[in-house]
């Protein structure tokens, strides 16, 4: 009878992974709320899209640069406290956002602080997960954490669309702040068990095997320079599309603000499928870089189709192409930013490596969140942006090819 009950009881491991998923869901909700609201904020306040994009760029710039700091800190102090501080700080920023919307300077400042708060989530979360789980369980946990992030994007765009339609975009920030405060309380109560809980019972065994080598040698072993370049390309595409997909849908297909915001929930739905495809590719190819290259090639084909057709013959064609392109970048992110750092769990620097690689994403994001609408305003349309996508994805493919492991061919 006891054996049967133990089989039916939920795994403590599953409970902790669920907690990590909830934290990252909250992180994305409190980060993407501004991006999802940008079009509505511009419509309501008369703010230029490039000015709104500047505030978004401030967020991603601080997010990206903050990864270096928080990654280093995650290897040297309690990562649980870093995450708790992040939840409290992002709650304050989201609560302040509606008041800041009347001033570009205030909007930039609040978004910058929120960007740094968001930088305090990923490296500590990776540190805890990689230090607590085996390599295969780490990959599984990271997969579900990324699924939670995409679920948060769906929830965020649906929340903002509903608030715009039935109340005000301001309500969405109040909801995000409340969720962050609730999650902070849950995290503080739950993570006390991490010191003696099931996740850390196997960690001492792995810590005895840990050996340190110079960080530069470790990074050079995986071809860091071309991979970092490809990650920047991926960040330009992934975050630029997510931020301005509602604007593209509104401008190209003539759909209203609420409808265009709601329609882009298709992007994270496709992204979840891409995460599963990326894991399947990684198992088949046995290398994250090869899987990422295949995903870049998929995105490149979609970008060529969008550029050649001026956005697609109709929303029924263009929106799925946009979704597949965005999804391929999420799959590449899973390979290069999420799974690759797991190789460094035994080296004692997984937080630092995670911060360095993740920072590259937001170097790219900082360029695109401001750059895409600026190009569109200067050239009176999205066609020039679609053409730029083709070039960026081609460059990413070249860089990933250079990062592939080289093996000597056996003479026949």
Backbone torsions as a table, in degrees:
resi	resn	phi	psi	omega
1	UNK	NA	-41.9	178.5
2	UNK	-65.5	-37.6	179.2
3	UNK	-62.5	-41.0	179.2
4	UNK	-64.4	-41.5	179.9
5	UNK	-64.5	-36.9	-179.7
6	UNK	-68.4	-31.0	177.1
7	UNK	-69.1	-35.8	-176.9
8	UNK	-81.1	-22.7	-176.8
9	UNK	-67.1	142.4	178.7
10	UNK	-67.2	142.1	179.8
11	UNK	-68.7	132.5	175.1
12	UNK	-58.2	-35.6	177.4
13	UNK	-59.0	-45.5	179.1
14	UNK	-61.9	-36.4	179.1
15	UNK	-64.1	-41.0	179.4
16	UNK	-70.8	-39.3	176.5
17	UNK	-62.5	-39.4	176.5
18	UNK	-61.8	-39.1	177.1
19	UNK	-62.6	-44.3	179.0
20	UNK	-63.4	-38.9	177.1
21	UNK	-61.8	-42.2	-179.9
22	UNK	-64.2	-39.5	178.6
23	UNK	-64.3	-44.4	-177.3
24	UNK	-73.7	-29.8	171.4
25	UNK	-58.6	-45.9	179.7
26	UNK	-64.9	-39.5	177.4
27	UNK	-58.1	-47.3	-178.6
28	UNK	-69.6	-37.3	177.9
29	UNK	-60.1	-45.3	-177.2
30	UNK	-78.3	-17.2	177.7
31	UNK	-91.5	-41.9	-174.1
32	UNK	-83.7	-10.1	-178.3
33	UNK	-59.7	-39.6	178.5
34	UNK	-67.7	-45.7	179.5
35	UNK	-58.3	-44.3	-179.7
36	UNK	-66.8	-24.3	-177.0
37	UNK	-95.1	-7.8	-172.3
38	UNK	-56.5	-44.9	-178.7
39	UNK	-63.7	-42.6	178.9
40	UNK	-66.0	-39.2	178.4
41	UNK	-63.1	-43.0	178.9
42	UNK	-63.4	-43.1	179.9
43	UNK	-65.0	-39.2	-174.8
44	UNK	-79.7	-33.1	-173.8
45	UNK	-107.5	-11.4	-176.5
46	UNK	80.1	9.6	179.0
47	UNK	-67.5	134.5	177.5
48	UNK	-65.6	146.1	-179.5
49	UNK	-61.8	-36.1	178.7
50	UNK	-65.4	-34.5	176.9
51	UNK	-68.8	-41.7	175.7
52	UNK	-63.4	-38.4	177.8
53	UNK	-65.2	-31.9	177.8
54	UNK	-62.6	-40.6	176.7
55	UNK	-65.5	-38.9	176.6
56	UNK	-65.1	-37.4	177.5
57	UNK	-64.5	-38.9	176.8
58	UNK	-59.8	-40.1	179.4
59	UNK	-63.9	-48.9	-176.3
60	UNK	-73.1	-28.9	176.9
61	UNK	-65.0	-45.5	177.7
62	UNK	-70.0	-32.6	176.2
63	UNK	-63.9	-48.4	-177.8
64	UNK	-65.3	-48.6	-179.5
65	UNK	-68.2	-32.5	178.7
66	UNK	-65.3	-22.4	179.0
67	UNK	-60.9	-35.8	179.1
68	UNK	-63.1	-41.4	-178.2
69	UNK	-71.3	-51.7	-175.0
70	UNK	-71.1	-30.3	174.7
71	UNK	-64.1	-44.0	177.9
72	UNK	-64.3	-42.5	179.9
73	UNK	-65.4	-35.9	-177.7
74	UNK	-63.7	-26.2	177.5
75	UNK	-84.9	-6.6	-172.4
76	UNK	-126.7	-8.1	177.4
77	UNK	-144.4	176.9	-176.2
78	UNK	-65.9	111.5	-178.2
79	UNK	-66.3	-21.7	179.4
80	UNK	-64.7	-39.0	-179.7
81	UNK	-69.6	-34.0	177.5
82	UNK	-62.6	-43.4	-179.1
83	UNK	-67.2	-39.3	177.6
84	UNK	-62.3	-43.5	177.6
85	UNK	-62.4	-37.5	179.0
86	UNK	-62.8	-43.3	-179.9
87	UNK	-62.5	-42.9	-179.2
88	UNK	-68.5	-40.4	-177.9
89	UNK	-69.7	-41.4	-179.8
90	UNK	-70.1	-29.5	175.1
91	UNK	-63.0	-43.5	179.3
92	UNK	-64.5	-40.1	-179.5
93	UNK	-66.0	-44.0	-179.9
94	UNK	-66.3	-36.6	177.6
95	UNK	-65.4	-29.2	-178.2
96	UNK	-85.2	-15.7	-170.8
97	UNK	-58.4	-45.6	-179.5
98	UNK	-60.5	-34.7	178.6
99	UNK	-71.7	-28.7	-178.2
100	UNK	-80.7	-16.4	-173.4
101	UNK	-64.1	-17.1	-179.9
102	UNK	-78.9	-10.0	-178.3
103	UNK	-135.5	130.0	179.2
104	UNK	-62.4	-42.1	-179.5
105	UNK	-61.9	-44.3	179.6
106	UNK	-66.5	-38.9	179.3
107	UNK	-63.3	-42.9	178.0
108	UNK	-63.1	-43.9	-177.2
109	UNK	-64.3	-46.4	-178.8
110	UNK	-65.4	-41.1	178.8
111	UNK	-66.6	-35.0	178.0
112	UNK	-63.8	-45.4	178.3
113	UNK	-63.2	-41.7	178.5
114	UNK	-64.0	-35.5	176.9
115	UNK	-61.0	-42.8	177.9
116	UNK	-67.2	-38.3	176.6
117	UNK	-58.6	-41.2	-179.7
118	UNK	-67.4	-29.4	178.1
119	UNK	-66.1	-15.1	-178.1
120	UNK	-86.5	2.0	-179.2
121	UNK	-92.7	-56.8	-164.4
122	UNK	-67.9	-54.2	-178.4
123	UNK	-58.5	-43.8	176.7
124	UNK	-63.4	-36.1	179.5
125	UNK	-66.4	-42.2	176.5
126	UNK	-64.1	-40.8	179.7
127	UNK	-58.7	-49.0	-179.5
128	UNK	-62.6	-45.7	-175.8
129	UNK	-66.4	-46.7	-177.5
130	UNK	-68.6	-34.7	-179.5
131	UNK	-75.5	-17.9	-172.9
132	UNK	-104.7	-19.6	-172.1
133	UNK	-121.5	156.7	171.1
134	UNK	-67.3	167.4	-177.0
135	UNK	-58.1	-45.5	-178.2
136	UNK	-69.2	-40.8	177.9
137	UNK	-68.1	-33.0	175.4
138	UNK	-60.1	-46.4	-179.7
139	UNK	-60.7	-42.0	178.7
140	UNK	-64.0	-42.9	179.9
141	UNK	-64.5	-42.9	-179.6
142	UNK	-64.2	-36.5	177.1
143	UNK	-59.2	-49.6	-177.2
144	UNK	-69.7	-31.7	175.3
145	UNK	-64.1	-38.9	177.1
146	UNK	-70.3	-34.3	173.7
147	UNK	-61.6	-42.0	178.1
148	UNK	-61.2	-38.4	178.7
149	UNK	-62.1	-42.4	179.6
150	UNK	-71.0	-32.8	173.6
151	UNK	-63.2	-35.6	178.3
152	UNK	-66.8	-35.8	178.0
153	UNK	-64.7	-43.3	175.8
154	UNK	-57.5	-49.0	-178.0
155	UNK	-62.7	-38.6	-177.6
156	UNK	-66.7	-48.5	179.9
157	UNK	-65.5	-37.5	176.7
158	UNK	-66.5	-41.0	178.5
159	UNK	-61.3	-49.3	-177.9
160	UNK	-64.8	-42.8	178.7
161	UNK	-60.0	-42.6	178.9
162	UNK	-66.1	-41.1	179.2
163	UNK	-65.4	-41.8	178.5
164	UNK	-63.1	-38.8	-176.0
165	UNK	-74.1	-41.1	-170.4
166	UNK	-112.7	-14.3	-179.2
167	UNK	-142.7	-102.5	180.0
168	UNK	-153.9	152.3	176.8
169	UNK	-59.2	-25.2	-179.4
170	UNK	-61.1	-32.7	-178.7
171	UNK	-62.1	-33.5	-177.5
172	UNK	-62.5	-35.7	179.1
173	UNK	-71.5	-34.1	176.3
174	UNK	-64.7	-41.2	177.7
175	UNK	-63.4	-46.1	-179.0
176	UNK	-61.0	-42.2	179.4
177	UNK	-63.9	-40.2	180.0
178	UNK	-65.3	-42.8	178.5
179	UNK	-61.6	-41.7	-179.7
180	UNK	-63.7	-41.1	178.2
181	UNK	-64.9	-42.5	178.1
182	UNK	-62.5	-41.3	-179.8
183	UNK	-67.1	-34.2	177.1
184	UNK	-61.7	-41.5	178.9
185	UNK	-65.9	-42.6	179.6
186	UNK	-65.0	-43.5	-179.2
187	UNK	-63.0	-44.8	-179.4
188	UNK	-61.5	-39.0	-179.3
189	UNK	-75.0	-37.4	-172.2
190	UNK	-81.5	-38.2	-171.5
191	UNK	-78.5	-3.6	172.5
192	UNK	-61.4	-25.6	-178.8
193	UNK	-81.8	-7.6	-176.6
194	UNK	-66.0	-29.4	-178.2
195	UNK	-65.9	-36.5	-177.4
196	UNK	-119.8	5.4	-175.8
197	UNK	-77.8	179.2	-173.0
198	UNK	-66.4	-24.4	-177.2
199	UNK	-68.6	-32.0	-173.5
200	UNK	-96.9	1.1	-177.3
201	UNK	-67.8	-29.7	179.3
202	UNK	-95.6	-7.8	-176.2
203	UNK	-63.6	-41.4	-179.1
204	UNK	-57.6	-34.9	179.1
205	UNK	-62.0	-41.0	-179.8
206	UNK	-74.8	-31.8	-179.0
207	UNK	-66.0	-31.8	178.5
208	UNK	-67.1	-22.6	179.4
209	UNK	-90.1	-9.3	-175.1
210	UNK	-64.0	132.7	174.0
211	UNK	-138.0	141.9	-175.3
212	UNK	-101.0	137.3	169.3
213	UNK	-123.1	161.3	178.1
214	UNK	-54.1	134.9	-175.9
215	UNK	-58.5	-38.6	-178.1
216	UNK	-59.6	-42.0	179.9
217	UNK	-64.9	-39.6	178.4
218	UNK	-62.9	-44.7	-178.1
219	UNK	-69.1	-37.7	178.6
220	UNK	-64.9	-29.7	-178.4
221	UNK	-64.9	-24.0	178.9
222	UNK	-107.4	15.1	177.7
223	UNK	66.2	54.3	-171.7
224	UNK	-58.7	-43.5	-171.4
225	UNK	-61.8	-53.4	177.3
226	UNK	-65.7	-33.6	178.2
227	UNK	-65.1	-42.4	178.1
228	UNK	-61.2	-39.6	176.6
229	UNK	-63.3	-42.3	178.0
230	UNK	-65.5	-36.2	178.1
231	UNK	-64.9	-38.7	176.1
232	UNK	-61.9	-44.3	177.1
233	UNK	-59.7	-42.4	179.2
234	UNK	-64.3	-39.1	178.7
235	UNK	-65.6	-39.1	176.2
236	UNK	-56.7	-46.8	-175.7
237	UNK	-74.7	-51.3	-173.2
238	UNK	-61.8	-53.2	-174.9
239	UNK	-79.4	-31.3	176.7
240	UNK	-64.8	-41.1	178.5
241	UNK	-68.2	-45.0	179.9
242	UNK	-59.9	-41.2	-176.8
243	UNK	-68.9	-37.7	-170.6
244	UNK	-115.4	8.9	175.8
245	UNK	-57.6	-42.6	176.9
246	UNK	-60.0	-39.5	178.3
247	UNK	-65.9	-39.5	178.0
248	UNK	-63.0	-47.0	-179.0
249	UNK	-62.5	-41.7	-179.9
250	UNK	-65.5	-45.5	-175.0
251	UNK	-74.4	-43.3	-173.4
252	UNK	-80.4	-36.8	-173.2
253	UNK	-111.7	-1.5	174.4
254	UNK	71.0	29.7	178.5
255	UNK	-93.4	145.5	-177.9
256	UNK	-65.5	170.2	-175.2
257	UNK	-59.5	-51.5	-179.5
258	UNK	-63.1	-44.4	-178.8
259	UNK	-66.0	-40.5	-180.0
260	UNK	-68.6	-37.2	177.5
261	UNK	-65.0	-42.3	179.9
262	UNK	-71.0	-34.4	-175.6
263	UNK	-64.9	-28.0	-175.6
264	UNK	-80.9	5.2	171.8
265	UNK	-64.4	-13.8	175.9
266	UNK	-64.1	-26.6	-177.8
267	UNK	-61.1	-55.1	179.4
268	UNK	-68.3	-25.7	175.8
269	UNK	-63.0	-46.2	176.0
270	UNK	-65.0	-34.9	-178.0
271	UNK	-62.3	-38.4	178.2
272	UNK	-61.8	-42.2	176.3
273	UNK	-62.4	-37.7	179.2
274	UNK	-66.0	-35.1	177.7
275	UNK	-62.7	-43.1	177.7
276	UNK	-64.5	-41.0	178.5
277	UNK	-64.3	-39.1	179.6
278	UNK	-63.4	-41.7	178.5
279	UNK	-65.1	-39.3	177.7
280	UNK	-64.6	-41.3	177.6
281	UNK	-63.2	-41.6	-178.9
282	UNK	-63.2	-40.2	178.1
283	UNK	-65.4	-39.2	-177.7
284	UNK	-73.3	-40.2	-175.7
285	UNK	-92.9	-15.3	178.1
286	UNK	60.6	28.0	178.9
287	UNK	-160.3	128.7	-178.8
288	UNK	-64.5	-34.0	-177.8
289	UNK	-67.8	-40.1	178.7
290	UNK	-66.1	-41.5	178.2
291	UNK	-62.8	-41.9	178.9
292	UNK	-63.7	-37.5	178.6
293	UNK	-62.7	-42.3	178.4
294	UNK	-63.2	-37.6	179.3
295	UNK	-70.8	-37.4	174.8
296	UNK	-61.9	-39.6	179.1
297	UNK	-63.2	-37.4	176.4
298	UNK	-63.4	-46.4	178.1
299	UNK	-63.0	-37.8	179.0
300	UNK	-60.7	-43.6	179.6
301	UNK	-61.4	-40.6	178.9
302	UNK	-66.8	-40.4	179.9
303	UNK	-64.6	-40.2	177.0
304	UNK	-60.9	-43.2	-180.0
305	UNK	-64.3	-41.6	178.8
306	UNK	-65.3	-42.7	-179.4
307	UNK	-66.8	-42.7	-177.3
308	UNK	-66.5	-31.6	-176.4
309	UNK	-101.3	1.1	-178.1
310	UNK	69.3	29.7	179.2
311	UNK	109.8	2.2	-178.3
312	UNK	99.9	149.3	-178.0
313	UNK	-63.0	-29.0	-178.9
314	UNK	-156.7	171.6	178.3
315	UNK	-63.0	-28.8	179.4
316	UNK	-67.3	-22.9	177.9
317	UNK	-99.7	-47.2	-174.2
318	UNK	-67.5	-41.0	-177.1
319	UNK	-65.7	-44.0	174.7
320	UNK	-61.6	-37.7	176.7
321	UNK	-61.9	-43.2	177.5
322	UNK	-61.7	-40.6	-178.6
323	UNK	-67.7	-41.9	179.5
324	UNK	-66.4	-40.7	177.2
325	UNK	-60.3	-49.0	177.9
326	UNK	-61.1	-41.8	-178.3
327	UNK	-64.4	-38.7	180.0
328	UNK	-62.5	-33.6	178.2
329	UNK	-71.7	-34.2	175.1
330	UNK	-65.3	-39.4	176.8
331	UNK	-64.1	-42.3	177.5
332	UNK	-63.8	-37.1	176.7
333	UNK	-61.9	-41.5	178.3
334	UNK	-59.1	-42.0	-178.1
335	UNK	-70.6	-50.1	-168.8
336	UNK	-86.5	-35.2	-174.1
337	UNK	-101.2	-31.2	-173.8
338	UNK	-97.9	-49.2	-175.1
339	UNK	-84.9	-37.5	-176.7
340	UNK	-58.2	-42.3	179.6
341	UNK	-61.4	-21.9	179.2
342	UNK	-60.3	-21.1	177.9
343	UNK	-65.4	-17.4	-173.7
344	UNK	-101.8	12.8	-176.6
345	UNK	-59.7	-38.1	-177.1
346	UNK	-83.9	-6.2	-177.2
347	UNK	-93.7	-6.2	177.9
348	UNK	75.7	17.0	-177.6
349	UNK	-136.4	26.5	-176.1
350	UNK	-63.4	-35.5	178.6
351	UNK	-64.7	-42.7	179.6
352	UNK	-64.4	-46.6	-180.0
353	UNK	-62.9	-43.4	179.0
354	UNK	-59.9	-42.6	179.8
355	UNK	-64.3	-41.5	-179.3
356	UNK	-63.7	-47.9	-177.6
357	UNK	-68.4	-41.3	-179.6
358	UNK	-68.3	-28.4	178.2
359	UNK	-61.7	-35.6	179.9
360	UNK	-60.6	-34.7	178.5
361	UNK	-58.1	-41.3	-171.4
362	UNK	-91.6	-9.6	163.3
363	UNK	-64.7	-46.5	176.9
364	UNK	-64.5	-42.7	-179.2
365	UNK	-62.5	-39.7	-179.9
366	UNK	-61.0	-35.4	178.7
367	UNK	-69.9	-40.8	-171.3
368	UNK	-84.3	-34.7	-177.3
369	UNK	-62.2	-36.2	174.3
370	UNK	-90.0	-39.4	-172.3
371	UNK	-68.6	-39.6	-177.8
372	UNK	-60.9	-51.7	179.9
373	UNK	-67.8	-30.9	178.2
374	UNK	-65.0	-43.0	176.6
375	UNK	-63.4	-42.3	-179.6
376	UNK	-62.4	-42.3	179.6
377	UNK	-67.9	-37.0	-177.2
378	UNK	-73.4	-34.9	-175.4
379	UNK	-108.2	11.1	173.9
380	UNK	54.7	48.3	176.0
381	UNK	156.3	169.5	-176.7
382	UNK	-90.6	-4.2	-177.2
383	UNK	-58.1	-42.6	179.9
384	UNK	-64.1	-33.9	179.0
385	UNK	-69.1	-42.4	177.9
386	UNK	-60.9	-39.4	177.2
387	UNK	-64.4	-39.0	177.4
388	UNK	-63.0	-37.1	178.2
389	UNK	-58.1	-41.7	179.9
390	UNK	-59.1	-44.7	-178.6
391	UNK	-65.8	-44.6	-177.9
392	UNK	-63.0	-43.9	-179.0
393	UNK	-68.5	-36.8	176.2
394	UNK	-62.6	-42.1	177.4
395	UNK	-62.7	-42.5	178.2
396	UNK	-60.9	-38.4	178.3
397	UNK	-64.7	-41.8	178.3
398	UNK	-62.4	-44.9	-178.7
399	UNK	-63.9	-41.7	178.6
400	UNK	-66.9	-36.0	176.7
401	UNK	-61.8	-40.5	178.4
402	UNK	-66.4	-26.2	-178.1
403	UNK	-84.6	-9.7	-178.0
404	UNK	-64.8	145.5	178.9
405	UNK	-64.3	138.8	179.5
406	UNK	-100.4	130.7	178.1
407	UNK	-123.5	141.6	177.6
408	UNK	-71.1	133.9	178.2
409	UNK	-77.5	136.1	177.2
410	UNK	-75.2	134.6	179.6
411	UNK	-73.4	137.3	-180.0
412	UNK	-95.1	NA	NA
